[in-house]
Amino acid sequence: MKFFEDLGSLVEGRWRDVNYDERAFPEIAAQALAETNPNRHQYPWDIIRWLHTTPQLPSQRDVEGRFGNPPITLYCSPRFHIDVYFWLDGTTSIHQHAFSGAFQVLLGSSVHSRYSFEQEQHINSHFSIGQVCLNSAELLAEGDIRTILPGRQFIHSLFHLDRPSATVTIRTYQNPEALPQYDFLKPCVALDSSFKDESTIKKAQSVILLLGMNHPEADSFIGDLVSSSDFQTTFLALRAAYECLTSNALQNVFHLSTGEERFHALLQRARSKHGHLVDVVPPVISETRRQQDILNRRTYMTTSEHRFFLALLLNVPHRTNVLELVKRRFKDRDPVDIIADWVMELSTTRLLGSREPNVLGVDGLDDDHLFVIRCLLEGLSREEAKEALRREYYSGQEGNLEGEYEALFNSLCSSTLLSSLLFDSRMASITY
């Protein structure tokens, strides 16, 4: 397309003038996007029409569509290329880049989260343990531009709010100084996403085979594996084992009612070789499962507001930060009122094929639940919320409220969506 050929020529000339200094490329790319504004001059569906009708495309950098639905290369030169990434329900992992550049939101909006990784233990060049820390979260709208820096100075994730969304990216190919390119698994693992060791892959696949066929010696085989392998292989094998052992479908077919107990036994086998390193496995698996659960529930979200709510629950770990972002998007409304409205709306949305009463996983959500939710959002403690409920609905009544309140509180705690919003205050506030 001529527009992107011109954009590529502009970037090429300016970068050549500074002798292709990689450190200068992010600002050159961002400035070129700001001057040309693709979001104002390129209708996303014209790009698709061009894709369908052009006799010859530029060399496509991501033929398999691993990043985008689909990714389309619009301009390709020896040192950099320009892509557009379309997204339907895609959400990026927490990751860093082995390249540099800049991107602009062409269509839709997203929650953009920035992280840091505080390494505590170097296992090998492809695997580290530490703390994945959320530093900031922001709302990106059409036209917004951000630079991409190589390595750990730019660890981020994107949750796309609109369906579809599209992003224009100007990027280099690869900076050897920024390798390897890590993915980060909250709360504590950095994993080289490009590392493909055949032996490790086959061992993890064999775990799926043994548990998938309910082999009578599966636990013995896998126990031997995790008690004799390096820790990276052990971590991947345990992750695969947990997924199989706790899969609802698998339990229904093979009556594996003791999946959690069996996994715990495998952890103990792994601990015999790796000691305290094994302690990182359960929290990573738990958080991964929570994230996937929220992403699965997003399928049932039909409004941009509800998708926005889920994006916050997925990415922002603290109640006060969620309220702040809601306030930024809806400036003239009380964020507590907005979230309370969303909760009521989602309480009537069912999950297809699930026994849960609604997307929230809270049975019989009523005025008492909503009152307590509002109290907790406003910062009241558990006991303060209980006392406020007593004054509001049970003033002058005899009897012990403790049992009813305990059941109400526990139902909120068990909700995949609401528990982290209402009760998880482990991480300090972040900046915006």
NUPA-620613 format. One record per residue (C-alpha): chain; x, y, z. Coordinates in Angstrom, 3 decimals. Each point is the difference from the previous one (the first is absolute). Example, Ala and Ser with C-alpha at 12.3 -4.5 7.8 and 13.67 -1.06 7.14 Angstrom:
{chain: A, x: 12.300, y: -4.500, z: 7.800} $
{chain: A, x: 1.370, y: 3.440, z: -0.660} $
This chain:
{chain: A, x: 0.000, y: 0.000, z: 0.000} $
{chain: A, x: 1.344, y: 3.396, z: -0.959} $
{chain: A, x: -0.717, y: 1.567, z: 3.387} $
{chain: A, x: 2.158, y: -2.561, z: 1.768} $
{chain: A, x: 2.656, y: 0.053, z: -2.705} $
{chain: A, x: 0.305, y: 3.740, z: 0.628} $
{chain: A, x: 0.048, y: -0.556, z: 3.767} $
{chain: A, x: 2.712, y: -2.622, z: -0.386} $
{chain: A, x: 2.070, y: 2.309, z: -2.214} $
{chain: A, x: -0.308, y: 2.779, z: 2.589} $
{chain: A, x: 1.247, y: -2.260, z: 2.791} $
{chain: A, x: 2.740, y: -1.457, z: -2.189} $
{chain: A, x: 1.406, y: 3.424, z: -0.894} $
{chain: A, x: 0.020, y: 1.311, z: 3.550} $
{chain: A, x: 1.530, y: -3.160, z: 1.408} $
{chain: A, x: 2.673, y: -0.063, z: -2.698} $
{chain: A, x: 0.911, y: 3.587, z: 0.922} $
{chain: A, x: 1.000, y: -1.203, z: 3.484} $
{chain: A, x: 1.920, y: -2.977, z: -1.397} $
{chain: A, x: -2.718, y: -2.498, z: 0.937} $
{chain: A, x: 0.611, y: 0.474, z: 3.708} $
{chain: A, x: -2.439, y: -2.425, z: 1.662} $
{chain: A, x: -0.282, y: 2.262, z: 3.044} $
{chain: A, x: -1.521, y: 2.724, z: -2.177} $
{chain: A, x: -2.525, y: -2.203, z: -1.760} $
{chain: A, x: -2.888, y: 0.067, z: 2.550} $
{chain: A, x: -0.234, y: 3.792, z: -0.053} $
{chain: A, x: 0.388, y: 0.147, z: -3.792} $
{chain: A, x: -2.838, y: -2.510, z: -0.405} $
{chain: A, x: -2.236, y: 1.757, z: 2.540} $
{chain: A, x: 0.581, y: 3.404, z: -1.589} $
{chain: A, x: -0.782, y: -1.362, z: -3.456} $
{chain: A, x: -3.276, y: -1.461, z: 1.279} $
{chain: A, x: -0.894, y: 3.297, z: 1.672} $
{chain: A, x: 0.666, y: 1.999, z: -3.182} $
{chain: A, x: -1.821, y: -2.313, z: -2.396} $
{chain: A, x: -2.787, y: -1.208, z: 2.352} $
{chain: A, x: -1.022, y: -3.301, z: -1.632} $
{chain: A, x: -3.112, y: -0.108, z: 2.195} $
{chain: A, x: -1.316, y: 3.150, z: -1.728} $
{chain: A, x: 0.920, y: -0.912, z: -3.554} $
{chain: A, x: -0.308, y: -3.784, z: -0.219} $
{chain: A, x: -3.339, y: -1.742, z: 0.409} $
{chain: A, x: 0.794, y: -3.478, z: 1.403} $
{chain: A, x: -2.309, y: -1.763, z: -2.447} $
{chain: A, x: 1.752, y: 1.614, z: -2.943} $
{chain: A, x: 3.046, y: -1.950, z: 1.144} $
{chain: A, x: -1.994, y: -3.228, z: -0.116} $
{chain: A, x: -1.381, y: 0.914, z: -3.446} $
{chain: A, x: 3.568, y: 0.652, z: -1.195} $
{chain: A, x: 1.080, y: -3.368, z: 1.474} $
{chain: A, x: -2.729, y: -1.724, z: -1.998} $
{chain: A, x: 0.694, y: 1.723, z: -3.301} $
{chain: A, x: 3.719, y: 0.762, z: -0.258} $
{chain: A, x: 1.867, y: -2.396, z: -2.316} $
{chain: A, x: 3.136, y: 0.004, z: 2.159} $
{chain: A, x: 0.442, y: 0.610, z: 3.733} $
{chain: A, x: 3.170, y: 1.165, z: 1.708} $
{chain: A, x: 1.899, y: -2.838, z: 1.657} $
{chain: A, x: -2.175, y: -1.054, z: 2.945} $
{chain: A, x: 1.888, y: -0.131, z: 3.286} $
{chain: A, x: -2.528, y: -2.114, z: 1.942} $
{chain: A, x: -1.461, y: -2.482, z: -2.456} $
{chain: A, x: -1.495, y: -2.260, z: 2.687} $
{chain: A, x: -1.873, y: 2.813, z: 1.744} $
{chain: A, x: 1.544, y: -0.507, z: 3.416} $
{chain: A, x: -0.456, y: 3.671, z: 0.883} $
{chain: A, x: -3.269, y: 1.435, z: -1.283} $
{chain: A, x: -3.242, y: -1.192, z: -1.627} $
{chain: A, x: 1.536, y: 0.448, z: -2.564} $
{chain: A, x: 3.326, y: 1.868, z: -0.079} $
{chain: A, x: 0.667, y: 1.640, z: -3.371} $
{chain: A, x: 3.354, y: 1.410, z: -1.108} $
{chain: A, x: -0.606, y: 3.224, z: -1.946} $
{chain: A, x: 3.604, y: 1.058, z: -0.639} $
{chain: A, x: 3.224, y: -1.978, z: 0.161} $
{chain: A, x: 3.572, y: 1.253, z: -0.226} $
{chain: A, x: 3.332, y: -1.606, z: 0.880} $
{chain: A, x: 0.089, y: 1.554, z: 3.503} $
{chain: A, x: -3.631, y: 0.448, z: 1.099} $
{chain: A, x: -3.582, y: -0.651, z: -1.001} $
{chain: A, x: -3.485, y: 1.447, z: 0.552} $
{chain: A, x: -2.815, y: -2.297, z: 1.091} $
{chain: A, x: -3.660, y: 0.340, z: 0.869} $
{chain: A, x: -1.329, y: -2.405, z: 2.617} $
{chain: A, x: -3.724, y: -0.690, z: 0.080} $
{chain: A, x: -1.458, y: -1.439, z: 3.197} $
{chain: A, x: -3.333, y: -1.582, z: 0.860} $
{chain: A, x: 0.366, y: -1.398, z: 3.515} $
{chain: A, x: 3.774, y: -0.096, z: 0.109} $
{chain: A, x: 1.793, y: 1.021, z: 3.161} $
{chain: A, x: 3.772, y: 0.091, z: 0.075} $
{chain: A, x: 2.042, y: -1.711, z: 2.653} $
{chain: A, x: 2.240, y: 2.055, z: 2.267} $
{chain: A, x: 3.084, y: 0.208, z: -2.182} $
{chain: A, x: 3.087, y: 1.926, z: -1.000} $
{chain: A, x: 1.372, y: 0.516, z: -3.503} $
{chain: A, x: 3.246, y: -0.829, z: -1.758} $
{chain: A, x: -0.677, y: 2.892, z: -2.395} $
{chain: A, x: -0.880, y: 3.676, z: 0.186} $
{chain: A, x: -2.458, y: 2.351, z: -1.662} $
{chain: A, x: -3.384, y: 1.611, z: 0.649} $
{chain: A, x: -3.688, y: -0.766, z: -0.396} $
{chain: A, x: -3.212, y: 1.957, z: -0.502} $
{chain: A, x: -3.552, y: -1.098, z: 0.782} $
{chain: A, x: -1.740, y: -0.070, z: -3.388} $
{chain: A, x: -3.373, y: -1.341, z: 1.154} $
{chain: A, x: -1.574, y: -0.669, z: 3.385} $
{chain: A, x: 1.540, y: 0.430, z: 3.435} $
{chain: A, x: 1.915, y: -1.997, z: 2.582} $
{chain: A, x: 1.299, y: -0.144, z: 3.551} $
{chain: A, x: 3.772, y: 0.322, z: -0.217} $
{chain: A, x: 1.951, y: -1.259, z: 3.014} $
{chain: A, x: 3.705, y: 0.546, z: 0.698} $
{chain: A, x: 2.030, y: -2.314, z: 2.228} $
{chain: A, x: 3.453, y: -0.514, z: 1.441} $
{chain: A, x: 1.695, y: -3.233, z: 0.977} $
{chain: A, x: 2.132, y: -0.129, z: 3.131} $
{chain: A, x: 2.173, y: -3.058, z: -0.445} $
{chain: A, x: 0.724, y: -2.001, z: 3.137} $
{chain: A, x: 1.484, y: -3.201, z: -1.384} $
{chain: A, x: 1.574, y: -0.707, z: -3.385} $
{chain: A, x: -0.758, y: -3.609, z: -0.904} $
{chain: A, x: 1.502, y: 0.128, z: -3.507} $
{chain: A, x: 0.027, y: 2.307, z: -3.020} $
{chain: A, x: -3.576, y: -0.965, z: -0.833} $
{chain: A, x: -1.643, y: -0.125, z: 3.431} $
{chain: A, x: 0.062, y: 2.295, z: 3.030} $
{chain: A, x: -1.908, y: 0.462, z: 3.250} $
{chain: A, x: -0.857, y: 3.361, z: 1.538} $
{chain: A, x: -2.906, y: 2.396, z: 0.365} $
{chain: A, x: -2.203, y: 1.171, z: -2.875} $
{chain: A, x: -1.071, y: 3.489, z: 1.109} $
{chain: A, x: -2.714, y: 2.106, z: -1.607} $
{chain: A, x: 1.325, y: 3.562, z: -0.288} $
{chain: A, x: -2.755, y: 1.769, z: -1.930} $
{chain: A, x: -3.235, y: -0.494, z: -1.907} $
{chain: A, x: -1.638, y: 2.313, z: -2.504} $
{chain: A, x: -2.809, y: 0.159, z: -2.515} $
{chain: A, x: 1.080, y: 0.253, z: -3.630} $
{chain: A, x: -2.435, y: 1.442, z: -2.569} $
{chain: A, x: 0.120, y: 0.428, z: -3.767} $
{chain: A, x: 2.983, y: 2.116, z: -1.005} $
{chain: A, x: 2.054, y: -0.609, z: 3.155} $
{chain: A, x: 3.672, y: -0.753, z: -0.678} $
{chain: A, x: 2.535, y: -1.803, z: 2.194} $
{chain: A, x: 3.653, y: -0.819, z: -0.582} $
{chain: A, x: 1.305, y: -3.570, z: 0.249} $
{chain: A, x: 3.348, y: -0.372, z: 1.734} $
{chain: A, x: 2.041, y: -3.213, z: -0.116} $
{chain: A, x: 0.540, y: -2.252, z: 2.997} $
{chain: A, x: -1.205, y: 0.419, z: 3.553} $
{chain: A, x: -0.374, y: 3.751, z: -0.237} $
{chain: A, x: -3.357, y: -0.636, z: -1.718} $
{chain: A, x: -1.953, y: -2.918, z: 1.481} $
{chain: A, x: -3.692, y: 0.354, z: -0.793} $
{chain: A, x: -3.328, y: -1.593, z: -0.903} $
{chain: A, x: -3.080, y: 1.129, z: -1.932} $
{chain: A, x: -3.624, y: -0.928, z: 0.620} $
{chain: A, x: -2.063, y: 1.005, z: -3.022} $
{chain: A, x: -3.351, y: 1.426, z: 1.036} $
{chain: A, x: -1.753, y: 0.234, z: -3.333} $
{chain: A, x: -0.800, y: -2.721, z: -2.488} $
{chain: A, x: 1.770, y: 0.485, z: -2.322} $
{chain: A, x: 3.046, y: 2.097, z: 0.822} $
{chain: A, x: 2.963, y: 0.821, z: -2.242} $
{chain: A, x: 3.522, y: 1.307, z: 0.620} $
{chain: A, x: 2.613, y: 1.355, z: -2.419} $
{chain: A, x: 3.548, y: -0.885, z: 1.034} $
{chain: A, x: 3.349, y: 1.178, z: -1.397} $
{chain: A, x: 2.706, y: -2.331, z: 1.276} $
{chain: A, x: 3.506, y: -1.269, z: -0.578} $
{chain: A, x: 0.663, y: -3.688, z: -0.513} $
{chain: A, x: 2.119, y: -1.023, z: 2.954} $
{chain: A, x: 2.510, y: 1.603, z: 2.314} $
{chain: A, x: 2.548, y: -2.653, z: 1.082} $
{chain: A, x: 0.727, y: 1.986, z: 3.155} $
{chain: A, x: -3.642, y: -0.415, z: 1.120} $
{chain: A, x: -0.147, y: -3.783, z: -0.332} $
{chain: A, x: -1.497, y: -2.181, z: 1.284} $
{chain: A, x: -3.560, y: 1.307, z: -0.215} $
{chain: A, x: -1.813, y: -0.948, z: 3.201} $
{chain: A, x: -3.606, y: -0.591, z: 0.939} $
{chain: A, x: -0.843, y: 0.655, z: 3.647} $
{chain: A, x: -2.340, y: -2.178, z: 2.036} $
{chain: A, x: -1.441, y: 1.741, z: 3.028} $
{chain: A, x: 0.986, y: 0.126, z: 2.720} $
{chain: A, x: 3.580, y: -1.200, z: -0.316} $
{chain: A, x: 1.309, y: -1.669, z: -3.191} $
{chain: A, x: 1.843, y: 1.257, z: -3.101} $
{chain: A, x: 0.025, y: -2.526, z: -2.849} $
{chain: A, x: 1.759, y: 0.261, z: -3.353} $
{chain: A, x: -2.896, y: -0.265, z: -2.444} $
{chain: A, x: 2.221, y: -0.943, z: -2.941} $
{chain: A, x: 1.945, y: -2.799, z: 1.714} $
{chain: A, x: -0.962, y: -3.289, z: -1.647} $
{chain: A, x: 1.865, y: -2.920, z: 1.523} $
{chain: A, x: -1.237, y: -3.177, z: -1.685} $
{chain: A, x: 0.587, y: -2.185, z: 3.039} $
{chain: A, x: -1.924, y: 2.306, z: 2.342} $
{chain: A, x: -2.890, y: 0.347, z: -2.433} $
{chain: A, x: -0.347, y: -3.753, z: -0.471} $
{chain: A, x: 0.112, y: -0.669, z: 3.734} $
{chain: A, x: -2.805, y: 2.511, z: 0.625} $
{chain: A, x: -2.000, y: -1.548, z: -2.854} $
{chain: A, x: 0.452, y: -3.449, z: 1.533} $
{chain: A, x: -1.557, y: 1.277, z: 3.238} $
{chain: A, x: -3.114, y: 0.981, z: -1.954} $
{chain: A, x: -0.031, y: -3.415, z: -1.687} $
{chain: A, x: 0.242, y: -1.974, z: 3.270} $
{chain: A, x: -2.680, y: 1.999, z: 1.791} $
{chain: A, x: -2.187, y: 0.299, z: -3.073} $
{chain: A, x: -0.208, y: -3.785, z: -0.354} $
{chain: A, x: -0.221, y: -0.525, z: 3.791} $
{chain: A, x: 3.044, y: -2.278, z: -0.055} $
{chain: A, x: 0.113, y: -2.063, z: 3.221} $
{chain: A, x: 3.625, y: 0.966, z: 0.650} $
{chain: A, x: -0.310, y: 3.630, z: -1.112} $
{chain: A, x: 0.726, y: 1.462, z: 3.433} $
{chain: A, x: 3.033, y: -2.240, z: 0.455} $
{chain: A, x: 1.421, y: 0.902, z: -3.417} $
{chain: A, x: -0.574, y: 3.723, z: 0.481} $
{chain: A, x: 1.330, y: -0.128, z: 3.556} $
{chain: A, x: 3.235, y: -1.510, z: -1.298} $
{chain: A, x: 0.152, y: 2.736, z: -2.656} $
{chain: A, x: -0.409, y: 2.950, z: 2.374} $
{chain: A, x: 2.372, y: -1.463, z: 2.587} $
{chain: A, x: 2.832, y: -0.533, z: -2.477} $
{chain: A, x: -0.235, y: 2.877, z: -2.518} $
{chain: A, x: 1.370, y: 3.529, z: 0.034} $
{chain: A, x: -2.349, y: 2.535, z: 1.566} $
{chain: A, x: -1.156, y: 1.587, z: -3.280} $
{chain: A, x: -1.117, y: -3.389, z: -1.325} $
{chain: A, x: -1.572, y: -0.796, z: 3.375} $
{chain: A, x: -1.922, y: 3.286, z: -0.016} $
{chain: A, x: -1.428, y: -0.614, z: -3.482} $
{chain: A, x: -0.855, y: -3.625, z: 0.815} $
{chain: A, x: -1.798, y: 1.009, z: 3.205} $
{chain: A, x: -1.910, y: 2.699, z: -1.835} $
{chain: A, x: -1.160, y: -2.532, z: -2.578} $
{chain: A, x: -0.905, y: -2.488, z: 2.737} $
{chain: A, x: -2.087, y: 2.521, z: 1.903} $
{chain: A, x: -1.966, y: 0.929, z: -3.101} $
{chain: A, x: -0.831, y: -3.650, z: -0.657} $
{chain: A, x: -0.701, y: -1.006, z: 3.594} $
{chain: A, x: -2.345, y: 2.891, z: 0.731} $
{chain: A, x: -1.827, y: 0.126, z: -3.324} $
{chain: A, x: -3.724, y: -0.322, z: 0.648} $
{chain: A, x: -0.509, y: -1.935, z: -3.223} $
{chain: A, x: 2.728, y: -2.467, z: 0.896} $
{chain: A, x: -1.351, y: -0.498, z: 3.505} $
{chain: A, x: -3.468, y: -0.700, z: -1.358} $
{chain: A, x: 1.270, y: -2.593, z: -2.442} $
{chain: A, x: 2.503, y: -1.788, z: 2.228} $
{chain: A, x: -1.483, y: 0.823, z: 3.424} $
{chain: A, x: 3.199, y: 1.703, z: 1.149} $
{chain: A, x: -1.481, y: 1.465, z: 3.141} $
{chain: A, x: 3.425, y: 0.181, z: 1.647} $
{chain: A, x: 1.745, y: 2.098, z: -2.652} $
{chain: A, x: 1.208, y: 2.621, z: 2.484} $
{chain: A, x: 1.319, y: -2.704, z: 2.353} $
{chain: A, x: 1.819, y: -1.750, z: -2.814} $
{chain: A, x: 1.589, y: 3.276, z: -1.082} $
{chain: A, x: 1.077, y: 0.700, z: 3.578} $
{chain: A, x: 1.748, y: -3.386, z: 0.064} $
{chain: A, x: 1.869, y: 0.908, z: -3.202} $
{chain: A, x: 1.075, y: 3.269, z: 1.605} $
{chain: A, x: 1.464, y: -1.970, z: 2.898} $
{chain: A, x: 1.909, y: -2.224, z: -2.413} $
{chain: A, x: 1.396, y: 3.091, z: -1.705} $
{chain: A, x: 0.906, y: 1.508, z: 3.374} $
{chain: A, x: 2.256, y: -2.949, z: 0.730} $
{chain: A, x: 2.349, y: 1.287, z: -2.715} $
{chain: A, x: -0.689, y: 3.716, z: -0.272} $
{chain: A, x: -0.897, y: 0.974, z: 3.560} $
{chain: A, x: -1.451, y: 3.483, z: 0.515} $
{chain: A, x: 0.042, y: 0.749, z: -3.746} $
{chain: A, x: -3.188, y: -2.041, z: -0.266} $
{chain: A, x: -1.787, y: 2.654, z: 2.099} $
{chain: A, x: -0.273, y: 2.236, z: -3.088} $
{chain: A, x: -2.099, y: -2.544, z: -1.900} $
{chain: A, x: -3.382, y: 0.206, z: 1.827} $
{chain: A, x: -0.362, y: 3.813, z: -0.080} $
{chain: A, x: 0.927, y: 0.164, z: -3.694} $
{chain: A, x: -2.467, y: -2.750, z: -0.869} $
{chain: A, x: -2.719, y: 1.580, z: 2.146} $
{chain: A, x: 0.410, y: 3.406, z: -1.631} $
{chain: A, x: 0.168, y: -1.488, z: -3.492} $
{chain: A, x: -3.237, y: -1.853, z: 0.654} $
{chain: A, x: -1.659, y: 3.153, z: 1.349} $
{chain: A, x: 1.017, y: 1.955, z: -3.091} $
{chain: A, x: -1.213, y: -2.702, z: -2.376} $
{chain: A, x: -3.283, y: -0.216, z: 1.869} $
{chain: A, x: -0.552, y: 3.738, z: -0.413} $
{chain: A, x: 0.933, y: -0.170, z: -3.691} $
{chain: A, x: -2.472, y: -2.836, z: -0.518} $
{chain: A, x: -2.736, y: 2.044, z: 1.646} $
{chain: A, x: 0.750, y: 2.870, z: -2.356} $
{chain: A, x: -1.633, y: -2.074, z: -2.740} $
{chain: A, x: -3.340, y: 0.811, z: 1.599} $
{chain: A, x: 0.637, y: 3.741, z: 0.200} $
{chain: A, x: -1.939, y: 1.871, z: -2.672} $
{chain: A, x: 0.547, y: 3.616, z: 1.070} $
{chain: A, x: 3.180, y: 2.073, z: 0.011} $
{chain: A, x: -0.630, y: 0.973, z: 3.635} $
{chain: A, x: -0.107, y: -3.601, z: 1.175} $
{chain: A, x: 3.139, y: -0.846, z: -1.995} $
{chain: A, x: 1.667, y: 3.008, z: 1.604} $
{chain: A, x: -1.005, y: -1.294, z: 3.436} $
{chain: A, x: 1.512, y: -3.412, z: -0.732} $
{chain: A, x: 3.173, y: 1.621, z: -1.330} $
{chain: A, x: 0.443, y: 1.776, z: 3.320} $
{chain: A, x: -0.674, y: -3.139, z: 2.017} $
{chain: A, x: 2.561, y: -1.873, z: -2.094} $
{chain: A, x: 2.767, y: 2.577, z: 0.039} $
{chain: A, x: -0.373, y: 2.319, z: 2.985} $
{chain: A, x: 0.610, y: -1.624, z: 3.389} $
{chain: A, x: -1.292, y: 2.626, z: 2.415} $
{chain: A, x: -3.461, y: 1.376, z: 0.679} $
{chain: A, x: 1.085, y: 3.635, z: 0.175} $
{chain: A, x: 1.713, y: -0.225, z: -3.373} $
{chain: A, x: -3.075, y: -1.552, z: -1.607} $
{chain: A, x: -2.132, y: 2.842, z: 1.339} $
{chain: A, x: 2.472, y: 2.554, z: -1.322} $
{chain: A, x: -0.060, y: -1.421, z: -3.527} $
{chain: A, x: -3.796, y: -0.190, z: 0.013} $
{chain: A, x: -0.061, y: 3.649, z: 1.082} $
{chain: A, x: 2.354, y: 0.955, z: -2.830} $
{chain: A, x: -2.238, y: -1.623, z: -2.597} $
{chain: A, x: -3.314, y: 1.228, z: 1.469} $
{chain: A, x: 0.921, y: 3.398, z: 1.388} $
{chain: A, x: -3.493, y: 1.178, z: 0.953} $
{chain: A, x: -1.119, y: -3.091, z: 1.924} $
{chain: A, x: 0.834, y: -1.571, z: 3.356} $
{chain: A, x: 2.201, y: -3.056, z: -0.716} $
{chain: A, x: -1.581, y: -1.956, z: 2.871} $
{chain: A, x: -3.443, y: 0.556, z: -1.555} $
{chain: A, x: 1.293, y: -1.102, z: -3.391} $
{chain: A, x: 1.555, y: -3.228, z: 1.309} $
{chain: A, x: -3.121, y: -0.771, z: 2.033} $
{chain: A, x: -2.082, y: 0.367, z: -3.170} $
{chain: A, x: 2.349, y: -2.317, z: -1.897} $
{chain: A, x: -0.225, y: -2.598, z: 2.761} $
{chain: A, x: -3.794, y: 0.028, z: -0.133} $
{chain: A, x: 0.007, y: -0.268, z: -3.797} $
{chain: A, x: 2.455, y: -2.902, z: 0.008} $
{chain: A, x: -1.981, y: -1.798, z: 2.693} $
{chain: A, x: -2.593, y: -0.767, z: -2.698} $
{chain: A, x: 2.553, y: -1.184, z: -2.612} $
{chain: A, x: 0.384, y: -3.780, z: -0.126} $
{chain: A, x: 2.999, y: -2.068, z: -1.090} $
{chain: A, x: -0.954, y: -2.487, z: -2.698} $
{chain: A, x: 0.558, y: -3.553, z: 1.211} $
{chain: A, x: 0.941, y: 1.081, z: 3.525} $
{chain: A, x: -1.749, y: -0.881, z: 3.237} $
{chain: A, x: 0.821, y: 3.430, z: 1.365} $
{chain: A, x: -3.014, y: 2.267, z: 0.454} $
{chain: A, x: 1.582, y: 2.856, z: -1.959} $
{chain: A, x: 3.264, y: 1.437, z: -1.324} $
{chain: A, x: 0.856, y: 1.221, z: 3.500} $
{chain: A, x: -0.366, y: -3.438, z: 1.540} $
{chain: A, x: -2.161, y: 1.419, z: 2.824} $
{chain: A, x: -3.273, y: -1.764, z: 0.706} $
{chain: A, x: -3.011, y: 2.029, z: 1.099} $
{chain: A, x: 1.659, y: 3.389, z: -0.312} $
{chain: A, x: -2.388, y: 2.445, z: 1.658} $
{chain: A, x: -0.115, y: 3.400, z: 1.686} $
{chain: A, x: 2.010, y: -1.264, z: 2.985} $
{chain: A, x: 2.812, y: -1.155, z: -2.309} $
{chain: A, x: -0.045, y: 3.278, z: -1.875} $
{chain: A, x: 0.084, y: 2.038, z: 3.201} $
{chain: A, x: 3.040, y: -1.925, z: 1.270} $
{chain: A, x: 1.723, y: 0.325, z: -3.389} $
{chain: A, x: -0.461, y: 3.764, z: 0.145} $
{chain: A, x: 1.375, y: 0.092, z: 3.549} $
{chain: A, x: 3.093, y: -1.975, z: -0.974} $
{chain: A, x: 0.571, y: 2.147, z: -3.100} $
{chain: A, x: -0.137, y: 3.077, z: 2.224} $
{chain: A, x: 2.801, y: -1.462, z: 2.107} $
{chain: A, x: -1.859, y: -1.400, z: 3.008} $
{chain: A, x: 1.431, y: -3.065, z: 1.696} $
{chain: A, x: -1.874, y: -3.270, z: 0.250} $
{chain: A, x: -1.218, y: 0.796, z: 3.505} $
{chain: A, x: -0.884, y: 3.578, z: -0.883} $
{chain: A, x: -2.027, y: -1.197, z: -2.980} $
{chain: A, x: -1.839, y: -2.477, z: 2.216} $
{chain: A, x: -0.863, y: 2.714, z: 2.519} $
{chain: A, x: -1.158, y: 2.331, z: -2.769} $
{chain: A, x: -2.232, y: -2.779, z: -1.370} $
{chain: A, x: -1.468, y: -0.551, z: 3.455} $
{chain: A, x: -0.840, y: 3.684, z: 0.375} $
{chain: A, x: -1.457, y: 0.266, z: -3.519} $
{chain: A, x: -2.173, y: -3.115, z: -0.165} $
{chain: A, x: -0.130, y: -1.649, z: 3.418} $
{chain: A, x: -0.201, y: 2.879, z: 2.469} $
{chain: A, x: -2.185, y: -0.906, z: 2.967} $
{chain: A, x: -0.331, y: -3.636, z: -1.065} $
{chain: A, x: 0.881, y: -2.770, z: 2.387} $
{chain: A, x: 2.160, y: -2.914, z: -0.962} $
{chain: A, x: 3.563, y: -0.610, z: -1.039} $
{chain: A, x: 1.009, y: 1.396, z: -3.396} $
{chain: A, x: 3.302, y: -1.870, z: 0.091} $
{chain: A, x: -1.119, y: -3.123, z: -1.859} $
{chain: A, x: -1.783, y: 1.842, z: -2.802} $
{chain: A, x: 2.833, y: 2.468, z: -0.417} $
{chain: A, x: 2.610, y: -2.759, z: -0.026} $
{chain: A, x: -1.846, y: -1.745, z: -2.845} $
{chain: A, x: -0.336, y: 3.275, z: -1.926} $
{chain: A, x: 3.647, y: 0.872, z: 0.509} $
{chain: A, x: 1.192, y: -3.470, z: -1.019} $
{chain: A, x: -2.061, y: 0.140, z: -3.211} $
{chain: A, x: 1.777, y: 3.218, z: -0.960} $
{chain: A, x: 3.401, y: -1.451, z: 0.915} $
{chain: A, x: -0.599, y: -3.018, z: -2.248} $
{chain: A, x: -0.868, y: 2.121, z: -3.049} $
{chain: A, x: 2.771, y: -0.125, z: -2.598} $
{chain: A, x: -0.806, y: 3.537, z: -1.113} $
{chain: A, x: -0.815, y: 1.735, z: 3.259} $
{chain: A, x: 2.482, y: -1.522, z: 2.426} $
{chain: A, x: 3.068, y: 1.797, z: -1.346} $
{chain: A, x: -1.893, y: 3.296, z: -0.225} $
{chain: A, x: -1.455, y: -0.082, z: 3.496} $
{chain: A, x: 2.559, y: -1.852, z: 2.063} $
{chain: A, x: 3.439, y: -0.107, z: -1.642} $
{chain: A, x: 2.045, y: 2.859, z: 1.423} $
{chain: A, x: 3.353, y: -1.770, z: 0.034} $
{chain: A, x: 1.604, y: 2.330, z: -2.535} $
{chain: A, x: 0.568, y: 3.684, z: 0.597} $
{chain: A, x: -1.675, y: 2.653, z: -2.071} $
{chain: A, x: 1.467, y: 0.721, z: -3.395} $
{chain: A, x: 0.364, y: 3.156, z: -2.040} $
{chain: A, x: -2.046, y: 1.247, z: -2.938} $
